[in-house]
Amino acid sequence: MMSAPYRLFQGKDTRQIDGHTTQGARDIAWYWEPVTYEGDVLYSNPYESKNEAESAAQDAYDNGSFTV
């Protein structure tokens, strides 16, 4: 089975910051990023649920917004 081209995580599990506000991630929000991303700035917007974050990540991948 091939692993997903993105990773999902909650804000409480990262030290990344929002590039627009320079504030830390929201603790209970869900985020996604390509598996190859290694930046200090959050790649995605915050999502209320893991399912929403996963759907957004898959849509971005399917639409060619990022490649791995």
Buried (B, 14 or more C-beta within 10 A) or exposed (E): EEEBBBBBBBBEEBEBBBEEEEEBBBEEBBBBBBEEBEEEEBBBEBBEEEEBBBEBBBEBBEEEEBEE
